[in-house]
Structures are given as C-alpha cells and as structure tokens.
Amino acid sequence: MLLTPQHRRSTRNRATKKVTSGDIYEDCPHFPGFEYDKDYYLASSSYSTFIDGQIAAMVAAAAAESDD
C-alpha cells in the first residue's frame, strides 16, 4: 500500500515546435558591405543594441549623402 496518492499525468498538450525550412537570420538587420556575427547578434542583447546603432548611423550617413 502506497502512502502517497499516485500522480495524475498532465493533460496539457505538449507542443513540439517543428523547425521549418525558414531562415533563422531573416529578422537580423542588413546593410550592404557591413558584416557582423549574426549568431552573437541573436544571443546578446548588448551586442545587438550596438549593431543596431552602427547600422542606424550608416543608414543616416547614406541618407545624408544621397540628399547632397
């Protein structure tokens, strides 16, 4: 005889996320001629903030250059 009641199994659906053939880097910013580590960009919030600032500065410089 068991002293504790048996545990009931969860009825929650165990969602398994299936990986599609989509590109995991599609949400990463892109600027022609600027290369950076996209894996590190996805993993580190401080690195992604730095890269976002760098790309924003390059976009602003390109926009200012095209206005001239």
PDB file of N, CA, C and O in Angstrom:
ATOM      1  N   MET A   1       0.838  -1.169   0.000  1.00  0.00           N
ATOM      2  CA  MET A   1       0.000   0.000   0.000  1.00  0.00           C
ATOM      3  C   MET A   1       0.892   1.245   0.000  1.00  0.00           C
ATOM      4  O   MET A   1       1.820   1.373   0.799  1.00  0.00           O
ATOM      5  N   LEU A   2       0.580   2.150  -0.918  1.00  0.00           N
ATOM      6  CA  LEU A   2       1.359   3.368  -1.039  1.00  0.00           C
ATOM      7  C   LEU A   2       0.838   4.418  -0.064  1.00  0.00           C
ATOM      8  O   LEU A   2      -0.367   4.528   0.164  1.00  0.00           O
ATOM      9  N   LEU A   3       1.743   5.171   0.497  1.00  0.00           N
ATOM     10  CA  LEU A   3       1.345   6.201   1.448  1.00  0.00           C
ATOM     11  C   LEU A   3       0.950   7.504   0.754  1.00  0.00           C
ATOM     12  O   LEU A   3       0.226   8.315   1.331  1.00  0.00           O
ATOM     13  N   THR A   4       1.414   7.710  -0.471  1.00  0.00           N
ATOM     14  CA  THR A   4       1.065   8.931  -1.201  1.00  0.00           C
ATOM     15  C   THR A   4       0.203   8.558  -2.405  1.00  0.00           C
ATOM     16  O   THR A   4       0.365   7.486  -2.989  1.00  0.00           O
ATOM     17  N   PRO A   5      -0.700   9.441  -2.764  1.00  0.00           N
ATOM     18  CA  PRO A   5      -1.531   9.146  -3.934  1.00  0.00           C
ATOM     19  C   PRO A   5      -0.698   9.198  -5.216  1.00  0.00           C
ATOM     20  O   PRO A   5       0.300   9.914  -5.303  1.00  0.00           O
ATOM     21  N   GLN A   6      -1.125   8.439  -6.181  1.00  0.00           N
ATOM     22  CA  GLN A   6      -0.420   8.453  -7.455  1.00  0.00           C
ATOM     23  C   GLN A   6      -0.652   9.790  -8.150  1.00  0.00           C
ATOM     24  O   GLN A   6      -1.721  10.391  -8.054  1.00  0.00           O
ATOM     25  N   HIS A   7       0.384  10.229  -8.848  1.00  0.00           N
ATOM     26  CA  HIS A   7       0.269  11.486  -9.578  1.00  0.00           C
ATOM     27  C   HIS A   7      -0.431  11.253 -10.898  1.00  0.00           C
ATOM     28  O   HIS A   7      -0.188  10.268 -11.595  1.00  0.00           O
ATOM     29  N   ARG A   8      -1.279  12.158 -11.211  1.00  0.00           N
ATOM     30  CA  ARG A   8      -2.006  12.084 -12.469  1.00  0.00           C
ATOM     31  C   ARG A   8      -1.166  12.710 -13.561  1.00  0.00           C
ATOM     32  O   ARG A   8      -0.498  13.716 -13.319  1.00  0.00           O
ATOM     33  N   ARG A   9      -1.179  12.157 -14.732  1.00  0.00           N
ATOM     34  CA  ARG A   9      -0.434  12.728 -15.852  1.00  0.00           C
ATOM     35  C   ARG A   9      -1.100  14.015 -16.319  1.00  0.00           C
ATOM     36  O   ARG A   9      -2.321  14.162 -16.267  1.00  0.00           O
ATOM     37  N   SER A  10      -0.277  14.929 -16.771  1.00  0.00           N
ATOM     38  CA  SER A  10      -0.780  16.204 -17.249  1.00  0.00           C
ATOM     39  C   SER A  10      -1.591  16.016 -18.524  1.00  0.00           C
ATOM     40  O   SER A  10      -1.240  15.209 -19.385  1.00  0.00           O
ATOM     41  N   THR A  11      -2.665  16.761 -18.631  1.00  0.00           N
ATOM     42  CA  THR A  11      -3.484  16.701 -19.837  1.00  0.00           C
ATOM     43  C   THR A  11      -3.138  17.837 -20.784  1.00  0.00           C
ATOM     44  O   THR A  11      -3.751  17.988 -21.841  1.00  0.00           O
ATOM     45  N   ARG A  12      -2.147  18.638 -20.395  1.00  0.00           N
ATOM     46  CA  ARG A  12      -1.699  19.723 -21.254  1.00  0.00           C
ATOM     47  C   ARG A  12      -1.093  19.158 -22.523  1.00  0.00           C
ATOM     48  O   ARG A  12      -0.400  18.141 -22.499  1.00  0.00           O
ATOM     49  N   ASN A  13      -1.363  19.827 -23.626  1.00  0.00           N
ATOM     50  CA  ASN A  13      -0.741  19.407 -24.879  1.00  0.00           C
ATOM     51  C   ASN A  13       0.732  19.761 -24.842  1.00  0.00           C
ATOM     52  O   ASN A  13       1.108  20.888 -24.523  1.00  0.00           O
ATOM     53  N   ARG A  14       1.520  18.830 -25.158  1.00  0.00           N
ATOM     54  CA  ARG A  14       2.957  19.087 -25.209  1.00  0.00           C
ATOM     55  C   ARG A  14       3.299  19.504 -26.626  1.00  0.00           C
ATOM     56  O   ARG A  14       3.528  18.678 -27.509  1.00  0.00           O
ATOM     57  N   ALA A  15       3.325  20.805 -26.811  1.00  0.00           N
ATOM     58  CA  ALA A  15       3.590  21.353 -28.142  1.00  0.00           C
ATOM     59  C   ALA A  15       5.065  21.177 -28.468  1.00  0.00           C
ATOM     60  O   ALA A  15       5.943  21.597 -27.713  1.00  0.00           O
ATOM     61  N   THR A  16       5.307  20.569 -29.569  1.00  0.00           N
ATOM     62  CA  THR A  16       6.678  20.438 -30.040  1.00  0.00           C
ATOM     63  C   THR A  16       6.833  21.375 -31.216  1.00  0.00           C
ATOM     64  O   THR A  16       6.119  21.272 -32.214  1.00  0.00           O
ATOM     65  N   LYS A  17       7.756  22.270 -31.086  1.00  0.00           N
ATOM     66  CA  LYS A  17       7.965  23.268 -32.120  1.00  0.00           C
ATOM     67  C   LYS A  17       8.790  22.633 -33.229  1.00  0.00           C
ATOM     68  O   LYS A  17       9.937  22.236 -33.028  1.00  0.00           O
ATOM     69  N   LYS A  18       8.191  22.550 -34.378  1.00  0.00           N
ATOM     70  CA  LYS A  18       8.889  21.973 -35.510  1.00  0.00           C
ATOM     71  C   LYS A  18       9.633  23.078 -36.245  1.00  0.00           C
ATOM     72  O   LYS A  18       9.098  24.156 -36.502  1.00  0.00           O
ATOM     73  N   VAL A  19      10.851  22.783 -36.564  1.00  0.00           N
ATOM     74  CA  VAL A  19      11.667  23.745 -37.283  1.00  0.00           C
ATOM     75  C   VAL A  19      11.299  23.670 -38.757  1.00  0.00           C
ATOM     76  O   VAL A  19      11.338  22.611 -39.383  1.00  0.00           O
ATOM     77  N   THR A  20      10.944  24.824 -39.282  1.00  0.00           N
ATOM     78  CA  THR A  20      10.628  24.879 -40.707  1.00  0.00           C
ATOM     79  C   THR A  20      11.900  25.194 -41.480  1.00  0.00           C
ATOM     80  O   THR A  20      12.958  25.430 -40.895  1.00  0.00           O
ATOM     81  N   SER A  21      11.784  25.194 -42.746  1.00  0.00           N
ATOM     82  CA  SER A  21      12.965  25.453 -43.565  1.00  0.00           C
ATOM     83  C   SER A  21      13.278  26.946 -43.655  1.00  0.00           C
ATOM     84  O   SER A  21      14.121  27.344 -44.459  1.00  0.00           O
ATOM     85  N   GLY A  22      12.625  27.771 -42.857  1.00  0.00           N
ATOM     86  CA  GLY A  22      12.854  29.213 -42.870  1.00  0.00           C
ATOM     87  C   GLY A  22      14.232  29.581 -42.358  1.00  0.00           C
ATOM     88  O   GLY A  22      14.871  28.806 -41.646  1.00  0.00           O
ATOM     89  N   ASP A  23      14.677  30.750 -42.719  1.00  0.00           N
ATOM     90  CA  ASP A  23      15.990  31.244 -42.320  1.00  0.00           C
ATOM     91  C   ASP A  23      15.893  31.871 -40.931  1.00  0.00           C
ATOM     92  O   ASP A  23      15.056  32.745 -40.703  1.00  0.00           O
ATOM     93  N   ILE A  24      16.750  31.428 -39.997  1.00  0.00           N
ATOM     94  CA  ILE A  24      16.688  31.975 -38.635  1.00  0.00           C
ATOM     95  C   ILE A  24      17.242  33.396 -38.588  1.00  0.00           C
ATOM     96  O   ILE A  24      17.019  34.116 -37.615  1.00  0.00           O
ATOM     97  N   TYR A  25      17.957  33.800 -39.622  1.00  0.00           N
ATOM     98  CA  TYR A  25      18.569  35.128 -39.644  1.00  0.00           C
ATOM     99  C   TYR A  25      17.727  36.147 -40.402  1.00  0.00           C
ATOM    100  O   TYR A  25      18.193  37.263 -40.633  1.00  0.00           O
ATOM    101  N   GLU A  26      16.513  35.804 -40.793  1.00  0.00           N
ATOM    102  CA  GLU A  26      15.720  36.721 -41.602  1.00  0.00           C
ATOM    103  C   GLU A  26      15.332  37.999 -40.845  1.00  0.00           C
ATOM    104  O   GLU A  26      15.065  39.019 -41.480  1.00  0.00           O
ATOM    105  N   ASP A  27      15.295  37.969 -39.525  1.00  0.00           N
ATOM    106  CA  ASP A  27      14.939  39.158 -38.745  1.00  0.00           C
ATOM    107  C   ASP A  27      16.149  40.030 -38.419  1.00  0.00           C
ATOM    108  O   ASP A  27      15.991  41.122 -37.873  1.00  0.00           O
ATOM    109  N   CYS A  28      17.347  39.565 -38.744  1.00  0.00           N
ATOM    110  CA  CYS A  28      18.555  40.352 -38.484  1.00  0.00           C
ATOM    111  C   CYS A  28      18.659  41.488 -39.490  1.00  0.00           C
ATOM    112  O   CYS A  28      18.340  41.314 -40.666  1.00  0.00           O
ATOM    113  N   PRO A  29      19.107  42.660 -39.023  1.00  0.00           N
ATOM    114  CA  PRO A  29      19.236  43.791 -39.945  1.00  0.00           C
ATOM    115  C   PRO A  29      20.357  43.546 -40.951  1.00  0.00           C
ATOM    116  O   PRO A  29      21.300  42.800 -40.687  1.00  0.00           O
ATOM    117  N   HIS A  30      20.234  44.182 -42.094  1.00  0.00           N
ATOM    118  CA  HIS A  30      21.224  44.029 -43.153  1.00  0.00           C
ATOM    119  C   HIS A  30      21.544  45.397 -43.747  1.00  0.00           C
ATOM    120  O   HIS A  30      20.653  46.206 -44.008  1.00  0.00           O
ATOM    121  N   PHE A  31      22.819  45.633 -43.951  1.00  0.00           N
ATOM    122  CA  PHE A  31      23.281  46.842 -44.635  1.00  0.00           C
ATOM    123  C   PHE A  31      24.381  46.405 -45.586  1.00  0.00           C
ATOM    124  O   PHE A  31      25.315  45.725 -45.161  1.00  0.00           O
ATOM    125  N   PRO A  32      24.302  46.773 -46.859  1.00  0.00           N
ATOM    126  CA  PRO A  32      25.295  46.321 -47.837  1.00  0.00           C
ATOM    127  C   PRO A  32      26.717  46.696 -47.421  1.00  0.00           C
ATOM    128  O   PRO A  32      26.998  47.851 -47.101  1.00  0.00           O
ATOM    129  N   GLY A  33      27.602  45.711 -47.429  1.00  0.00           N
ATOM    130  CA  GLY A  33      29.009  45.932 -47.093  1.00  0.00           C
ATOM    131  C   GLY A  33      29.318  45.859 -45.610  1.00  0.00           C
ATOM    132  O   GLY A  33      30.478  45.999 -45.225  1.00  0.00           O
ATOM    133  N   PHE A  34      28.325  45.647 -44.769  1.00  0.00           N
ATOM    134  CA  PHE A  34      28.541  45.575 -43.316  1.00  0.00           C
ATOM    135  C   PHE A  34      28.307  44.139 -42.857  1.00  0.00           C
ATOM    136  O   PHE A  34      27.194  43.623 -42.960  1.00  0.00           O
ATOM    137  N   GLU A  35      29.340  43.508 -42.358  1.00  0.00           N
ATOM    138  CA  GLU A  35      29.255  42.126 -41.882  1.00  0.00           C
ATOM    139  C   GLU A  35      29.374  42.097 -40.360  1.00  0.00           C
ATOM    140  O   GLU A  35      30.126  42.879 -39.776  1.00  0.00           O
ATOM    141  N   TYR A  36      28.641  41.206 -39.730  1.00  0.00           N
ATOM    142  CA  TYR A  36      28.720  41.018 -38.286  1.00  0.00           C
ATOM    143  C   TYR A  36      28.310  39.585 -37.951  1.00  0.00           C
ATOM    144  O   TYR A  36      27.766  38.875 -38.797  1.00  0.00           O
ATOM    145  N   ASP A  37      28.572  39.169 -36.728  1.00  0.00           N
ATOM    146  CA  ASP A  37      28.272  37.807 -36.283  1.00  0.00           C
ATOM    147  C   ASP A  37      26.784  37.710 -35.942  1.00  0.00           C
ATOM    148  O   ASP A  37      26.353  38.199 -34.898  1.00  0.00           O
ATOM    149  N   LYS A  38      26.013  37.091 -36.804  1.00  0.00           N
ATOM    150  CA  LYS A  38      24.561  37.035 -36.616  1.00  0.00           C
ATOM    151  C   LYS A  38      24.156  36.102 -35.478  1.00  0.00           C
ATOM    152  O   LYS A  38      23.138  36.332 -34.827  1.00  0.00           O
ATOM    153  N   ASP A  39      24.935  35.057 -35.232  1.00  0.00           N
ATOM    154  CA  ASP A  39      24.639  34.186 -34.089  1.00  0.00           C
ATOM    155  C   ASP A  39      24.799  34.955 -32.781  1.00  0.00           C
ATOM    156  O   ASP A  39      23.969  34.845 -31.878  1.00  0.00           O
ATOM    157  N   TYR A  40      25.874  35.733 -32.693  1.00  0.00           N
ATOM    158  CA  TYR A  40      26.109  36.530 -31.490  1.00  0.00           C
ATOM    159  C   TYR A  40      25.071  37.642 -31.375  1.00  0.00           C
ATOM    160  O   TYR A  40      24.667  38.008 -30.272  1.00  0.00           O
ATOM    161  N   TYR A  41      24.639  38.179 -32.518  1.00  0.00           N
ATOM    162  CA  TYR A  41      23.595  39.207 -32.533  1.00  0.00           C
ATOM    163  C   TYR A  41      22.312  38.662 -31.913  1.00  0.00           C
ATOM    164  O   TYR A  41      21.658  39.347 -31.127  1.00  0.00           O
ATOM    165  N   LEU A  42      21.954  37.430 -32.267  1.00  0.00           N
ATOM    166  CA  LEU A  42      20.736  36.823 -31.733  1.00  0.00           C
ATOM    167  C   LEU A  42      20.882  36.442 -30.260  1.00  0.00           C
ATOM    168  O   LEU A  42      19.886  36.388 -29.539  1.00  0.00           O
ATOM    169  N   ALA A  43      22.105  36.178 -29.805  1.00  0.00           N
ATOM    170  CA  ALA A  43      22.320  35.710 -28.438  1.00  0.00           C
ATOM    171  C   ALA A  43      22.530  36.830 -27.424  1.00  0.00           C
ATOM    172  O   ALA A  43      22.178  36.672 -26.255  1.00  0.00           O
ATOM    173  N   SER A  44      23.094  37.953 -27.848  1.00  0.00           N
ATOM    174  CA  SER A  44      23.482  39.002 -26.907  1.00  0.00           C
ATOM    175  C   SER A  44      22.689  40.285 -27.146  1.00  0.00           C
ATOM    176  O   SER A  44      22.722  40.848 -28.240  1.00  0.00           O
ATOM    177  N   SER A  45      21.986  40.736 -26.125  1.00  0.00           N
ATOM    178  CA  SER A  45      21.199  41.966 -26.275  1.00  0.00           C
ATOM    179  C   SER A  45      22.092  43.203 -26.356  1.00  0.00           C
ATOM    180  O   SER A  45      21.751  44.157 -27.055  1.00  0.00           O
ATOM    181  N   SER A  46      23.223  43.205 -25.659  1.00  0.00           N
ATOM    182  CA  SER A  46      24.099  44.375 -25.726  1.00  0.00           C
ATOM    183  C   SER A  46      24.789  44.461 -27.087  1.00  0.00           C
ATOM    184  O   SER A  46      24.965  45.558 -27.618  1.00  0.00           O
ATOM    185  N   TYR A  47      25.181  43.327 -27.656  1.00  0.00           N
ATOM    186  CA  TYR A  47      25.785  43.326 -28.986  1.00  0.00           C
ATOM    187  C   TYR A  47      24.757  43.729 -30.038  1.00  0.00           C
ATOM    188  O   TYR A  47      25.082  44.465 -30.970  1.00  0.00           O
ATOM    189  N   SER A  48      23.527  43.257 -29.897  1.00  0.00           N
ATOM    190  CA  SER A  48      22.501  43.617 -30.875  1.00  0.00           C
ATOM    191  C   SER A  48      22.172  45.110 -30.797  1.00  0.00           C
ATOM    192  O   SER A  48      21.904  45.731 -31.826  1.00  0.00           O
ATOM    193  N   THR A  49      22.187  45.687 -29.614  1.00  0.00           N
ATOM    194  CA  THR A  49      21.971  47.127 -29.464  1.00  0.00           C
ATOM    195  C   THR A  49      23.102  47.906 -30.128  1.00  0.00           C
ATOM    196  O   THR A  49      22.863  48.916 -30.790  1.00  0.00           O
ATOM    197  N   PHE A  50      24.329  47.433 -29.949  1.00  0.00           N
ATOM    198  CA  PHE A  50      25.484  48.074 -30.566  1.00  0.00           C
ATOM    199  C   PHE A  50      25.389  48.009 -32.094  1.00  0.00           C
ATOM    200  O   PHE A  50      25.602  49.014 -32.773  1.00  0.00           O
ATOM    201  N   ILE A  51      25.073  46.839 -32.626  1.00  0.00           N
ATOM    202  CA  ILE A  51      24.965  46.659 -34.077  1.00  0.00           C
ATOM    203  C   ILE A  51      23.819  47.500 -34.637  1.00  0.00           C
ATOM    204  O   ILE A  51      23.960  48.111 -35.697  1.00  0.00           O
ATOM    205  N   ASP A  52      22.699  47.533 -33.941  1.00  0.00           N
ATOM    206  CA  ASP A  52      21.572  48.357 -34.388  1.00  0.00           C
ATOM    207  C   ASP A  52      21.979  49.825 -34.475  1.00  0.00           C
ATOM    208  O   ASP A  52      21.590  50.519 -35.413  1.00  0.00           O
ATOM    209  N   GLY A  53      22.752  50.299 -33.513  1.00  0.00           N
ATOM    210  CA  GLY A  53      23.234  51.679 -33.524  1.00  0.00           C
ATOM    211  C   GLY A  53      24.187  51.936 -34.676  1.00  0.00           C
ATOM    212  O   GLY A  53      24.123  52.983 -35.320  1.00  0.00           O
ATOM    213  N   GLN A  54      25.075  50.979 -34.938  1.00  0.00           N
ATOM    214  CA  GLN A  54      26.016  51.116 -36.045  1.00  0.00           C
ATOM    215  C   GLN A  54      25.292  51.170 -37.389  1.00  0.00           C
ATOM    216  O   GLN A  54      25.617  51.995 -38.243  1.00  0.00           O
ATOM    217  N   ILE A  55      24.322  50.299 -37.568  1.00  0.00           N
ATOM    218  CA  ILE A  55      23.575  50.267 -38.828  1.00  0.00           C
ATOM    219  C   ILE A  55      22.722  51.522 -38.970  1.00  0.00           C
ATOM    220  O   ILE A  55      22.602  52.061 -40.070  1.00  0.00           O
ATOM    221  N   ALA A  56      22.134  51.991 -37.887  1.00  0.00           N
ATOM    222  CA  ALA A  56      21.345  53.226 -37.945  1.00  0.00           C
ATOM    223  C   ALA A  56      22.224  54.411 -38.332  1.00  0.00           C
ATOM    224  O   ALA A  56      21.794  55.275 -39.097  1.00  0.00           O
ATOM    225  N   ALA A  57      23.447  54.460 -37.814  1.00  0.00           N
ATOM    226  CA  ALA A  57      24.367  55.543 -38.164  1.00  0.00           C
ATOM    227  C   ALA A  57      24.759  55.466 -39.631  1.00  0.00           C
ATOM    228  O   ALA A  57      24.862  56.495 -40.298  1.00  0.00           O
ATOM    229  N   MET A  58      24.980  54.253 -40.145  1.00  0.00           N
ATOM    230  CA  MET A  58      25.336  54.103 -41.552  1.00  0.00           C
ATOM    231  C   MET A  58      24.166  54.450 -42.468  1.00  0.00           C
ATOM    232  O   MET A  58      24.367  55.029 -43.535  1.00  0.00           O
ATOM    233  N   VAL A  59      22.956  54.105 -42.062  1.00  0.00           N
ATOM    234  CA  VAL A  59      21.767  54.449 -42.848  1.00  0.00           C
ATOM    235  C   VAL A  59      21.586  55.967 -42.872  1.00  0.00           C
ATOM    236  O   VAL A  59      21.269  56.537 -43.916  1.00  0.00           O
ATOM    237  N   ALA A  60      21.786  56.622 -41.726  1.00  0.00           N
ATOM    238  CA  ALA A  60      21.661  58.080 -41.665  1.00  0.00           C
ATOM    239  C   ALA A  60      22.728  58.746 -42.518  1.00  0.00           C
ATOM    240  O   ALA A  60      22.446  59.732 -43.199  1.00  0.00           O
ATOM    241  N   ALA A  61      23.950  58.223 -42.492  1.00  0.00           N
ATOM    242  CA  ALA A  61      25.033  58.788 -43.302  1.00  0.00           C
ATOM    243  C   ALA A  61      24.742  58.596 -44.787  1.00  0.00           C
ATOM    244  O   ALA A  61      25.004  59.488 -45.593  1.00  0.00           O
ATOM    245  N   ALA A  62      24.202  57.436 -45.148  1.00  0.00           N
ATOM    246  CA  ALA A  62      23.865  57.184 -46.558  1.00  0.00           C
ATOM    247  C   ALA A  62      22.724  58.083 -47.003  1.00  0.00           C
ATOM    248  O   ALA A  62      22.715  58.551 -48.142  1.00  0.00           O
ATOM    249  N   ALA A  63      21.763  58.330 -46.122  1.00  0.00           N
ATOM    250  CA  ALA A  63      20.644  59.218 -46.460  1.00  0.00           C
ATOM    251  C   ALA A  63      21.115  60.652 -46.615  1.00  0.00           C
ATOM    252  O   ALA A  63      20.656  61.366 -47.507  1.00  0.00           O
ATOM    253  N   ALA A  64      22.035  61.080 -45.746  1.00  0.00           N
ATOM    254  CA  ALA A  64      22.583  62.442 -45.844  1.00  0.00           C
ATOM    255  C   ALA A  64      23.413  62.601 -47.104  1.00  0.00           C
ATOM    256  O   ALA A  64      23.401  63.658 -47.735  1.00  0.00           O
ATOM    257  N   GLU A  65      24.130  61.556 -47.466  1.00  0.00           N
ATOM    258  CA  GLU A  65      24.949  61.606 -48.675  1.00  0.00           C
ATOM    259  C   GLU A  65      24.087  61.646 -49.929  1.00  0.00           C
ATOM    260  O   GLU A  65      24.439  62.304 -50.908  1.00  0.00           O
ATOM    261  N   SER A  66      22.962  60.945 -49.900  1.00  0.00           N
ATOM    262  CA  SER A  66      22.093  60.924 -51.071  1.00  0.00           C
ATOM    263  C   SER A  66      21.302  62.244 -51.221  1.00  0.00           C
ATOM    264  O   SER A  66      20.849  62.582 -52.315  1.00  0.00           O
ATOM    265  N   ASP A  67      21.147  62.974 -50.116  1.00  0.00           N
ATOM    266  CA  ASP A  67      20.448  64.270 -50.175  1.00  0.00           C
ATOM    267  C   ASP A  67      21.309  65.335 -50.835  1.00  0.00           C
ATOM    268  O   ASP A  67      20.786  66.310 -51.375  1.00  0.00           O
ATOM    269  N   ASP A  68      22.630  65.156 -50.797  1.00  0.00           N
ATOM    270  CA  ASP A  68      23.540  66.158 -51.366  1.00  0.00           C
ATOM    271  C   ASP A  68      23.552  66.107 -52.855  1.00  0.00           C
ATOM    272  O   ASP A  68      24.264  66.882 -53.493  1.00  0.00           O
TER     273      ASP A  68
END
